[in-house]
Structures are given as C-alpha cells and as structure tokens.
Amino acid sequence: MAATVVQASSSTLHSSFLSSGVTSLRSNGNASLLVSKPRKVSRISAMAGGNTRIHRLLNENKFLILPGCYDALSALIIEQSGFEAGFISGYATAAAKLGKPDIGLLTPTEMCATARYVCAAAPSTPIFVDADTGGGNALNVQRTVKDLIAAGAAGCFLEDQVWPKKCGHMRGKQVIPAEEAAVKIAAARDAIGDADFFLVARTDARATSQKRGLADAIARANLYMDAGADGCFVEAPRDVEELREIGRSTRGIRVCNMLEGGVTPLLTPQELSDLGFHLIVNPLTGLYAATRALIDIHKELKREGTTRGALERLATFTEFNSLVSLEDWYATEAKFSTAKFASPSAAQDSTS
C-alpha cells in the first residue's frame, strides 16, 4: 500500500512547533521526508512533562515493563504481580468488550470507561491507555485526553493512523499527514497542562513503505517530540537492525512493543534497553494467556462434562477470593453493621 504523503506546498506547520527547526518537507522517491535543521528547544517542547510518575520511575529504573490489561481483574493481577506500570491495550479491550478485532470498532468513550475501572482496581499502578487516534481532530483529542486524566490514567499513546485504524502489526494501514498528526500532539500537550500525565506519540509510518517507511517514521517521531510528546513510539520495526536505527536516530524516551506473533522480534528488556528503549510494552501477553486457558478448559469441560480431572489448571475458590480481597470486604461490612447502632431495648430483646 502506498504511503500517505505530505507535500511541502499543502500546508504550514503548526506555530507551536515551527521553532523546533522542522521547516520543510522534501520529496525523495515515493515518499516525502521531513527535513530538520539543528534542533532548537521550542516553548511547547520545553513544557512537555518531566515530572510525571512515569518520569520519576524512569529516573529510578533503566526501563519499565508495561503488561497489557483490558479490565479491572487483569489490572489487579498486574498490580499484585509487582509491575510498576501497566497498559490498557485497545486490541485486548476490543476483544474483551466486543469480541471483535482491533480495526477501529472501539470508541474513545469505551476506552475511557475501561480506564476508570482499571485505574480504580489498580490504584497504586500508573496505567497508560491506548488512545488510538484520539477520536478525531485536535478538539476531539483534547476531550479524550481530559477524559483519560479524569479517569485516573497516568498517560496515553496517541497515533498517526488514518481512521479507522488497525493494530500496528496488521496489514492495510495508512497514516495522516505528519504536520496534522503533530498538531494533534500539540493539542494533547495543551490539554494536559500541569496534570501528571505522560504523552507517547506513536507513528505507524514504518508499514506504509518498505523502502522509505522507516526513515519517514523516524522523522515523524522526532517531529512529534518537538510538538510536545514525552516519548516516541515507532511501531512495528521488522528486525534488530531497525530497532537499533530507531534507538540511534529518535530523540527522548523511546517505546517498544513486544507482541507475540507480531512482526517485531521478541527481545529481552535488557536487550531493548541496550538498543536505547525505555518503555517496553507487552500488550497482549495476558490476553493470549487467558484465551489459551479458556479454550483449553472449555474443551475439557465439553469433552468430559466436568472439570474434576483438571482442577490443577484452575485458580481455587480460596485463591480467587484472596485475589479480590474478600476478607477485607467482610471486615468493612462488619464495621458498618446495623447491629452496632441498634437501640438498647432491641439489643436486650435479641439476647433474651
């Protein structure tokens, strides 16, 4: 599929990032490349983050692993497993809520609702949310960001795909013009204000051209950093050399996706850190593990009519009640029992 390209004469870059040094677009073969002069610090990029929970965690750790979740229970398990941050995957949420693939069927409102449940269930764990394209133009992006902040999210990923978008490892993706996406990043930064919220700018341009896709994606990632992002995410690199080039040529905090069965090779966190990455997302590990377990146990139940011979593959009643803190709820219920406020005559009658 041909790349969606930007012509230099078509529009002027948004004023909030003109001062970054990105001044023109140059045609090169079948793609148009952003051309940057030596970078100057723009007002908006100087304001971008720096003191969020995620920044503080990265000051203490070389990298963070972000397991994917899709509901309150999966988020609770991430928190109780000891991870320092998590990620609400749009792919996983579309599967869990709709039983559908990640092809743009899920709405920002549904993702915000999921974020409220997830953040309430894992209040000690900073949670990123997959915001897809932000729901439309710059105004929609601002509403989406403010809704996610209100839901308790610690950050979001905002991407440059044409809507309806697709999972970054699926075929058939297109991207919007780079300066249009950069304006949306700038709008998101403006909506964040002083909130504790980390903005990741994602580009899917790598998939649009085998020859020029990586160079375009790197140029876009740097432009989006200038527009106000805290971190950049070049989605779906094909091999270790492409990962190395992204680590060399992009600026700021870098994100990498480790998707089982995707186009990017699976590396260890230390290997990715050595290549220059800081936020390592495993968006579908939990979903795929849960799916495998559900398929297998239901095959067993259908075949045998009972799970009596497969109990070792299930959490026990006691284990699950402990996971959801049942005893704490019993204690709270007892604390506010109406018996404590019964009249003396009623209490005497109950003992006679």
N, C-alpha and C positions, 0 to 999 in steps of 0.2 A: 504494500500500500504506500502510495506517495505521501511524503510528509506535508503537513500543513505549513506553508512557509510565509514569512513576513517580508514584505517589500519595503525598502527604505522610504519610498515616497508615500506610503499608505497612511502613516500617522506619525505623531511626535511622541517620544517617550514622556511618561508622566513626570511632572515637575518635581515630585518628591524624590526621584532617583536620578534626575539628569546630572546632578552634581557628583554622582559616583564615578563619572568618567565614561559611562556607556553612552556613546554619542551617535552611533550609526549602525546600519546593517549592510553587510556586503554579500553579494551573490557569489556563490562558489559552487559550480556544477549544478546539481539538482536541489541544493538546499541553500537557505540564506543564513549566514552566520552573524551573530552579534560581534561587533568589534569593540574592544575596550581599550581606552587609554590607561596609563598608570592610574591605579585607583586612588581617589580622594575619599575621605570619610564624609558621607552626606549626613545631613541633620537627622534624617529618619533612621539610617542605619546605626548612627551613634546612640539613638534612643532604644534600639532593639534589645530588650531583655537584659541579661547579665546577672540578675539576682533572683531568678526563679528557683523553685525547688529542684528542678532538673539541673540548672547550672550548678547549684550547690552540691548535688550528688556527683556531678561530673568533676567537680573540684576535689572530691574525695576518692573517686574511682576513675581508672583509665577508661572504662567502658561500662555501659549498663545493658543488661539483657531485658528486653521487653516482651514477655509472653503475651500471646493474644487471648482475649476473652470475648464473650458475647452475651453474657447475662450475669446476674448477681452471684449465682453459685460458682461459675467459673472464675469470677473475680475474687471471691472469697478464698477459693483454693489457691490462687496465685499469691494472695497476701499471706495465707497461712503456710505456704511453701517457702516463704522468706525472700521473695523477689522484691527489689527496691522500687520497681515501677512496672506498669503494665500498659496494654494497648487494646482498645476496643476495635476489632477488625471489622470493616464493612463487609468483607467476604463472609466471615463467620456469622455476623449478625443477620445478613440476608438469608443465609442457610437456616439459622436457628429460628428466626421470626417468620420467614416467608416460605422456607423450603425451596428457595429459588437460587440461581447462580448470581454472581456479582457482576451484573450487567446494567446497573443503573436503575434498578427497580426500587431500591430503598431510598426513603426520603430523609432530608436533614432533621425533620421533626421526629421521625422514628429513631434516628441515631441519638438525638438529644434525650429522648425518653429513656433509651437504653443507658445512656451515660448517667442519668440520675439514679437509676437502680444500682448500677455498677459502683459508682462513687460512694453511695451510701453503704453498700455491702463491704467495701474495702477502703474505709476512711483514712487509713494510715499509709496507703499506697498511691503515689501520684499516677494518674491514669491519662494516657493520651487517647484521643478519639480520631478515628478516620473520618475526616470531614469531606472526603471526596472533592468535588469542585466548588464546594461552598454554597451550592444551591442556586447559582445564577451569576449575576453581575456583582459589582462591588457592594451594592446595598444589601443584596442577599447574603454576601459573605459576612458583612458586619453583623447582621442579625444572627447568623449561625454561630459566629464566634462569641457573641454576647450570651446566647442561649447556652453554649457549652460552658462558659465561665460560670453562669448561674447554676448549672447542673453540678459543678464541683470538679470539672475536668482540669488537669494540670497542663494540657496542651492539645494541639491538633496537628494533623497532616492535611495540607491543602495542595491540591494537584492541578496540573495544567491540561488535563484531557478535555476534549470535546464531549459535551453531554449528549446522550447518555454514555457514561464512562464504562470501562470494563476493568476487571482485575488486571494488574500490571503484567502478569505472566500469560495472559490470554492474547489471542491474535485479534487483529481488526481495530487497533486503537488509533486515534488521531489526537493532535494537540492544537490548542488555540494559539494565536499569535503571541510571541513572547512578551511584548510590551503590555498586552491585555492581561496576561497572567500576572505580570509584575504589578500592575495597578491593583489587582485583587489582593496581592500580598501586602501592598501598602495600605489598602483599606482594612485588612485584618489587623495590621500593626496599630492603626489608628483606633480601631475598636478595642484592642487590648488595653491601651492606656497604661496604667500602673498595675494592672492585675498580674497575679502570679500565674502566668500562662506562657508556655513555650511554643513558638510557632515554627513548624517544619514546612518548608516549601519543597514539594515533590514535583519532579518532571518525568514524564513518560516518553520524552522525545527519542530515547535510545531506540525504541521499537519502530520508529517511523521510517528509518532509512538504514540499510545495512552499511552503506558507505560513509554517510555523514551523521548518522544518528547520535553516536557517542559524543562527537565534537559539539553538536548542537545542544545536547543535553548538558554538557559541562558548562557551556556558555550561558545557558538558561539558569542553571543552578547558581552561578555567580551573580547573574543579574538579579535573581530573586533574593539573594543575600543582601545586595545593595538596596533592594526595595524594602527591607525590614525584617526578613526572616531571621530566626535564631539559629536554625540549622537547615541543611540542604540534603535532599534525598534523590539521587539518580536511580530510578527504578529499573530493574531487570538487566543489569550487566551480564554479559554472556560467559565470561571466563575470568581467571585470576588476573590476567594482564589488564583487562578492562577495569577491574576493581582497583588495581594499582594505579592506573591512569586517573581514575576518579579521585583517589586519595592524594595524588600529586597535584592535580590541577583545579580542584574545587577549594573554596575557602570555608572557614568556620567549622562548626560542629557537623559531622557527617553521619548519615543514617544508612544502614544497610539492612536489606530484607533477606532472611533465611527461610525460604519457602520450600518445604519438602515436595519434590516433584516439579519445581519450577525451573526456570532457565539459568538461574544463578547457582554456581557450585556451592555446596554446603561446606563452610569453613568453621573453625572453632572461634570463639570470641577473641582469644589471644592472636590468632592469625589475622583476623579482621582488624584488631587494634594495631597490629604491626603495619597494616596497609593504610592506616590513617582514619579508621572509623571509630565512632564513639557510642552511638546508639544502635544496638543490634536487636532487630525485631524478629521474633518467631511467631508470626501472626496466626498460623493455622495448626500448630503442633497440638494444642489442646482439642481443637475441633476434630482433627483427624483421629486422634487417640480415642475421643469419646464416640465418634462414628464407628470406628472399628469395634469397640467394646459393645456398642448397641447392636450392631449387625450380628456379631458372634453370639451374644447371649440370647437374642431373639431367635436365631437359628436353632440354638439348643432347646429353647422353650417350645418352639414349633415342632421340633423332631421328637422330643421326649415327653412333652406335656407337663414338665416340672423342671425346676432349677435345682432339685435336691442333689444332683450329682455335679453341680458347677458352682457351689456356694463360695469356693475359694476365689472365684472371679468377680465376686460382688463385695462392695462395702457392706459391713454388717449393720444391723439396726443400731447397735450401740455406737459404732464408729461414726455413722452418719449423724446421729443425734448430737454427738460431741462436736462434729464439724460445724453444725448450725447453732451451737451453744444452747441447747435445750435447757440444761440445768440453770443457766443464767436467767432464762425467761421464767422458769418455775419460781426462782428466787424473787424476781421482780413482781410476779403475780402474788406471791405470798406477802411481800412487803406492803402491797396495797389492797390486801384482803379486806372485805367489808366487815369481817368479824372483829377487826381491831377498832371499829367505830360503832359497834353495837351498844345499845343502851344497857345500863346495869341490870335492869329487870329482864331484858332479853337474854343477857348472858347468864343470869341466875336460872331462868327457865330452861336454857339449853343444858345446864348441869344437873337439873333435878330429875 
